[in-house]
Amino acid sequence: MVTAQMPTYARADVTFERGEGCYLIDQDGKRYLDFGAGIAVCGLGHAHPGLIAALTEQAGALWHTSNLYQIPGQRRLAERLVEATFADTVFFTNSGAEAVECGLKLVRKYQSTNGHPERYRVITFDGSFHGRTLATIAAAAQDKLLDGFGPPVEGFDQVPFGDLAAVKASIGPETAAILIEPIQGEGGIRPTEPGFLGQLRALCDEHGLLLMLDEIQTGVGRTGRLFAHEWDNVDPDVMAIAKALGGGFPVGACLATEQAARGMIAGSHGSTFGGNPLAMAVGNAVLDVVLEPTFLDHVNKMANYLSQQLAGIVDRHPKIFSGARGKGLMVGLQCVVTNGEVVDRLRSNGLLSVPAGDNTVRLLPPMIITEAEIGVAVEALERAASELEQ
């Protein structure tokens, strides 16, 4: 018999009542150090006073008007994102999948507006994840995502991750863009090799394609830069973001250059809730923190410390872990045993983590994490690994 909640999630048997900083507290009062952060969403932790104040103030004034009218908070957040990034313009959504959908429409519209309506195909990469809509699961082209949902949406050509020759071979007269995550999250924290984004940028410039990045999980400070592509000194034409932008409140955005977005005119796209005053208040409060001059310095300092500690864990427990990879505070522990066993054992030891592809466990702590809290996480990892070895 089906439950009232559609059974699409394999939920852990734990219910959280409240959060404090980097911790979640369950109904029995047990504290868990949150190294999942709502899957890289709660970048500023739980119950952040700045976010609470912004949301509370806005909730007492105005919740929703729709995009039929001016929304000052939306204009302000767009201007701040433009000032801080490659982009000239922003469209606000409610989720990362919607932001990717907007970007996919945009690249097709760009080619059509420039006299090439036949150019609609997008090159994507194996192991990718871009959301759960029909178009985004077609972009990822994973059997587990596509099974049972009918013919995949047409228009995607998938190649091996990091294979430049395969990308070149896939470019044809119908190609419109290349879509890639600078670091694959769901795919197992697989970073692109240094220089690969630059090679894709050059290919796009050579063939009249748009370079579209999915920075939904990597963005808003997670890797130690505001966005991960900045490490490669490469600018995209289009970028989808979400997750940490709202700090736990649903918000996403599609960023683009003026040239790329020239076909997106009144009526070409829309959203009832996108850019809602509540979401914009929280998004601006997030940027108030993330754009502080010392914030990314802290992320990088904590990332270096975490990396050193994890290297020791891997060395001491080779029967459990085979390596660690990632960037900033987006780290994947590659497992020898089943990653689900590791996630369960960590949770029983008070540390929350997130499973991923390639038998990897994701560690995505809030970016406000401290050395002392990393020490608590390392102790939990040590206990969990020792228990699994026994």
N, C-alpha and C positions, 0 to 999 in steps of 0.2 A: 504494500500500500504506500502510495507516495506521501511524503511529508508536506506540511504547509509551505516550507521553504524548499524550492526546487533543488533536488539533490545533486547539484553540479560541483560541489566542493567536498574534498576529503578533509574535513576539519579536524584539528587536534582537539582532544577532550579537555579544554581549558577555557575559562571565560574570564576576561579581564574587566575589572571594575573601574580602575582609574590609572592614570599615568603621572609620573613625576620625573621630569628630565629624561634621563636615559633608561628609566625603569618603568615596567608595567607591573601592576599589582592585581592578583586574581581575587576571586570571591572569598577565598580562605585567608587572604592577607599575605600570601606568598609573593615575594618580590622576584622578578625576572629582569635580568639585564638584557635590554632589547637591541640585539645586533641584527635585527631584520628591519626595524624601523618602518613597519608597514610596507615592506618591499621597496625600500629606498625613498619612502614618501616623507616620513617624519624627520626631516633633515635637522630640524632645530629641537628635536626631542618632543616630549609630551608636556602639555600644559605650559607652553612657553608664555611668559607674561605679556610680551609684546603682541603675540598673535591673539591671545585672549582679549586684550584691551581693544585691538582693532576690530575684531569680530563683534564684540559686545557693543561697542559704540555704533557700528554700522547697523547691527540688528535692532537697535533702539530707534533708528532713523528711517531706514528704507531697505526692504529686502529685494524687491524685484520690480522692474518696469518693462522689460524686454528691450530689444535693440531697435525699437521704433523711435527711441528717444536718446538724447545724449546721456552718457554715463561718465561723469568726471573721473571716477576712480579707474575706469577702463582706459581713458585717454592718458592718465598719469602713468599707469603701469606700462602701457605700450611705449610711451616716450622714454621711460627709463630702460626698458629692454632694448630699444633701438640705440640709445646712447651707449649702452654697455656691450653691444654685439655688432656683428657684421650687418645686421638687418636694417631695412628702411621702413618696414611695415609689419604689423602683427594682427593675426586673427585669433580671438580667444574661443576656447572650447571648454568642455567639461571633463575631458579625459585625454590620455595619450593616444588612444586609438582614433579618437575624433581628430586629433591634431595631425596624425598620419594621413587620415582620409582627406583632410583639407589639403595637405601637401600633395597627395596623389592627384587630386582634382586640379590643383594649381599647375603642376608640371604638364598635364595634358592641355590645359587651357593656354599655357604659355606657348606650346608648340603650335596649337591651332591659331592663336592670335598672330603668330609669326608666319602664317601661311603654310604650316605643315600639320594639318589635321590627321594625317596618316601616322604621325609619330605619337604613339600612346603607350608603348611598352616600357617597362621599368626593369632594370637589372637588379636582382637582389642576391642574397648570399645564404648558403646552407647554414643551419644553426641559428638563424635569425628569429626574432620575435617582434612583431609590430602591433599586436592587439588581437582582438577576438571578433572583429567584424568580418563579413564575407570577403572584403577586399584585402584586409590585413592578414587573414589566415592564408589567402592565396599568395600573398607576397612572401610569407614565410615558407609555404609549401611543405609543411611537415604533415605526415600522414595522421598523426595523433590529433592534429588540429582540424584537418579536412574531413576526416572519416564521418560519413553519414550526412554531409551537408550539400550533397549534389555536386554538379560540375563546378570546379574552381572558377572564380572570376578570371576572365581572360586578361592577359596583358602583362604577365610577369615571366621573366627568364632568370632562373636561379643558377648560380655558379658556385664553385667551392670557395669558402671563405679565405680571402687573402691571395687568391690565384689571379694575378694580373693578366696572364695570357688568356685565361678563360673569359675574363671580362672583355678583352679586346675581341675575341672570337665571337662574342655574343652581340656586339654592337652591329646593328643593321639599319636599314632605311626606316624602320618603324620604331626605333629606340628613342625614347624621350628623356630618360633620366637614369641615374644610378642611385639606389637607396641603400644606406649602410648604417649600422651602429658602430661608433668608434671603438666601443667595447661591448661585445655581446653579453647581455645580462642573463636572460633565461637560457641562453646557449651554453653557459658555464663560465662566465667571466673570461671570455677570450678576447684579448686586445688585438687590434690591428697592429701589424709590424710597423716600426718607425718608417716613415716615408710613404706608406701605402696610400694614405689619404691624399698626399700630394700627387701621387701618380694618377689617382682617380680624377683629381682636379684637372690635371693636364689633359687626360683623355676627354673629359667633358668639354673643355675649352676647344680642343681640336675638332670634335665632332658635333658641336652645337647642342650638347646635352646639358641638363641641369644636375648638379650634385645636391642630393637631398640627404640630410643626416637625421637619424632617429637618436636624439639625446634625451629621451624620456627618463631613462634610468641614470645616465651619466651626467646629466646637467645640473645646474644651479649649485655648483661647488663640490659635488660628490668626489671628483677626481683630483681636487686641489687647484683647479682652475675653474672659472665660472662655467665654462663648457669644455668638454674633453678635446674637441678639435683644436683648441688653442695650443695644446702641447705640440701640435704638428705645424703650427703657423699656417694653417689652411682654412680658408673661409668657404662655407657652402653657399648655395643659392637659396636653399630652403632648409628649414630645421623644425622638427617637431619636439616639443618639450611638454612636461607635465610633472607628475610626482612631487618632487621637493618644492616646486614653485608654489604649491598651496600649503605645504607643511602639514597636510592631513585634510585640508578642505579641497573638494574636487575642483581642479582647474587645470587646463592645458592651454597650449598656444602653438600656433604655426607662424614661424618667423620667415620673412623672405626679403630679398632685395627688391628695389623698385622695378628693375628690369624683369625679374622673374615673375612678379605679381601683376604685371601690366594688364593682364586679361581679367583680373578679378575685380569686376566692377559691380555696381549696385544690382542686386538680384542674382548674382552668380553663385553665391554661397550664403549660408545663414545658420543661426542657432537660436532657439528660444532662450535657453539659459546661459549660453556662452557669454562670458564677460559680466555676469551677474554682479550687482554691487557688493554682496557679501564676499564672493570669491575675490573680487578686485581689492577689497579692503585687506584681506588676508595676504594676497599676493604682494601687495605693496609693503605690508609689514615684514614679510619674508625678505624682500630685497633690502629693507632698512637694516637688517642684520647681515645678510650675506655680502652686501656691498661695502660694509665697513672695512677700512684698510687692513685691519689685522686678522680678519676672519679666515681668509684662505691661507694665511701663514699658519694659523692654528691647525687647519685641516692637514696641511702638509707635514707639520711637526708630529701630529698624532699618527698620521699615515706611516711615517718613517719608523716611529716607535712600534706600532702594531706589526709592521713588516719584519722588524728584527725579532720580535717575540714569536711570531708565527714560524719563522725560519727555525727557531729552536724547537718548537713543537714538532715540526715535520722531522727534524733530525732525531728527536728522542722517540718518535712513534712511527717508524717506517712501515709497520704492519697495518697502520690505520690511515696514514696520510702519505701521499707520494709527492706533494708539492703545493706551492701557493703561488697565485698569480693575480694580476689586476693592477689598479692604479688608484692612488689616493686611498679613500675609505670605501672602496669598491673592490673587495678581495674575494677570491675563490679558493677554497681549500679542496684540492683534488684528493679523492678518497680511494683507498684500496678496498675497504669494506663498502657495503651499500650506503650511499649518502643518506638515505632515509633512516638507517640505523643511527648514524651520527647525529642527525637533526633531533631524533627522539631522545637520544642519550644526553645531548647538550641541554635540551629542554628540562629533562629530569634533574639536571644539575644547575638549573636556574639561568641558562643562557639561551636566548632565542636566536635562531638562524633560519635561512631559507634554502631549500633544495634547488638545484639547477641542473641543466643538462650536462652531459659529459661526466656524470657521477661526481658532481661538485657540490659543495656547500657554500652558499654565499654568506659573507659577513659584511653587513651594511649598517654599521652603527650610526646613530645620530652624529652629525658633524660637530656637535658641542661636546663630544666625548672627551674625557680626561685620561691622563696616564694612570691614575689610580683605578679608574673604571676598566681600562684595558687590562690592568693587572688582575682584576676580578674575572674578566673574560678568559684570560690565559689560565687561571687556576681551574676554571670550569672545563676548559679544553683538556687540560692535563688529567683531571679526574675522569672525564668521559672517555678519553683515549685509553687510560689504564683499565677502566671497567670493560671496555670493548676487547682489549687484549686478553683479559681473563676469561 
